[in-house]
Amino acid sequence: MNFLQKNILEEKDNRYIWHPFTQMKDRTGERPLIIEEGRGSFLKDIYGRWYLDGVSSLWVNVHGHRKKEIDEAIKKQLDKIGHSTLLGLSNPPAIELAERLISLVNSSLSNPHLPTDNPPIPPLEKGGEGGFEKGGLSKVFYSDNGSTAVEIALKIAFQYWQYKGKMEKTKFLSLTNGYHGDTLGAVGVGGISLFHEIYGPIIIPSIKAPSPYCYRCELGLTHPSCVMECAKELEGVISKRNHEIAALIIEPMVQAAAGILISPPGYLKEARRVCTENNILMIADEVATGFGRTGKMFACENEDVRPDIIALAKGITGGYLPLAATLTTEEIFNVFLGEYQEFKTFFHGHTYTGNPLACAAALASLEIFEKDKTIESLQGKISSLEDKLKPFTELSHVGEVRQKGFMVGIELVKDKKTKKPYPLEDKMGIKVILKAREKGLIIRPLGNVIVIMPPLSISLEELDKMVEMVHRAIKEVTE
Ligand SMILES: *Cc1c(COP(=O)(O)O)cnc(C)c1O
């Protein structure tokens, strides 16, 4: 591509593409950054400039770009078939991956908590070595993105109670500041007013409980003297309305899209206890937190919590191809079984469900987790990151630095004392990330929160560089 052709490409981007979560008016005349190549923790634009990938290509990349084993697994699968369907047929990678996911989830989340009137199921006849245990998650329903994984979880939870004869259980409980995707069902359980409010008239609203966001506590309290009043409020809502609630949907440990809001210790476990005692299902939306992001394979592990349904996507293929999985217990699955003419079928399925290329990539990614001991070698990087983030709190416009594993949110404020936020029209977050880009780092803000979400495979040296660039960018823009 010569210089002119690159220019034409930029112009065509402006002319033809409507970018997600983007005010397109701002972009007229702006040079789009076009990424052509990637390697390890780096991305290369069409002009040959390399950047560190500070958001893992929107929270999906795990082992780095152009990871040999994943590249090869996809190529190998491509030599057999690109796509066939799971509607009425099956394919080897989808089958192998389902077994692997179930085994992984059950060995990671080994603590069963079933709603009280759902006795644990007897162990499977042939459990294999997957650690299938009483009440473990045992069925995989595939789709192709996080939002659909959530839609599937919601529909399954609702339909489960219908078949159990609890016809009144038609509502969902979700948290303020929650994010579960952009399709209408997922928006209904969303709680970020900036994204979700306008769709009010066309969504099914959910019951809300307060966000466990300590820096700006909705209840006006301070942690830990509040003794987790937000969890008590959650219990209050649930115990009052459990007859009409099918499930709680929650982002375990980290409300990511709202600005990497980290739940206080014990909150998730409390939520599990309250769901169990009040006989409502717990849906863990691990779309962002799954596959190592919080320092554990799944965020629920942090508090030894096992959900009834789990939604997985983003990191599942190592960040290569669109794939998602919704896992449920045998107990839930069994309720859908019946004679053909009863039509208890789960009437849901996306065209590319269980795509063999994506499943092959996911299998390769899980193998790397094992072979490279990804989670183990991550621990040192997490503590190093923690150290490197300490100086940020001294910056005059950093209100709070939040970190859970490899998820970091740095909240910028106009006034540190009063916690007064920058008005969104100041575009402080955007200014900071553009400054970082000049330095060779690609990140993306969430409003006034600067997010750092590196590939798990990043080296200590690259991590150092990344954090330093963020520090300098914030300092230069805000001071
Ligand atoms: C990103 C995300 C989703 C939506 O996933 P998509 O693949 O973008 O549809 C759902 N839930 C959580 C927690 C997410 O972070």
The ligand as an SDF file (V2000), in Angstrom:
LIG
                    3D

 15 15  0  0  0  0  0  0  0  0999 V2000
  -18.6370   -7.0570   26.9890 C   0  0  0  0  0  0  0  0  0  0  0  0
  -19.6410   -7.5680   27.9490 C   0  0  0  0  0  0  0  0  0  0  0  0
  -20.8610   -8.1070   27.5100 C   0  0  0  0  0  0  0  0  0  0  0  0
  -21.2790   -8.0870   26.0690 C   0  0  0  0  0  0  0  0  0  0  0  0
  -20.4570   -8.8210   25.2650 O   0  0  0  0  0  0  0  0  0  0  0  0
  -20.4890   -8.5830   23.6660 P   0  0  0  0  0  0  0  0  0  0  0  0
  -19.6280   -9.6630   23.1230 O   0  0  0  0  0  0  0  0  0  0  0  0
  -19.9280   -7.2150   23.4560 O   0  0  0  0  0  0  0  0  0  0  0  0
  -21.8990   -8.6810   23.2370 O   0  0  0  0  0  0  0  0  0  0  0  0
  -21.6980   -8.6530   28.4560 C   0  0  0  0  0  0  0  0  0  0  0  0
  -21.3790   -8.6500   29.7520 N   0  0  0  0  0  0  0  0  0  0  0  0
  -20.2310   -8.1290   30.2160 C   0  0  0  0  0  0  0  0  0  0  0  0
  -19.9270   -8.1910   31.6740 C   0  0  0  0  0  0  0  0  0  0  0  0
  -19.3290   -7.5450   29.3310 C   0  0  0  0  0  0  0  0  0  0  0  0
  -18.2020   -6.9830   29.7860 O   0  0  0  0  0  0  0  0  0  0  0  0
  1  2  1  0
  2  3  1  0
  2 14  2  0
  3  4  1  0
  3 10  2  0
  4  5  1  0
  5  6  1  0
  6  7  2  0
  6  8  1  0
  6  9  1  0
 10 11  1  0
 11 12  2  0
 12 13  1  0
 12 14  1  0
 14 15  1  0
M  END
$$$$
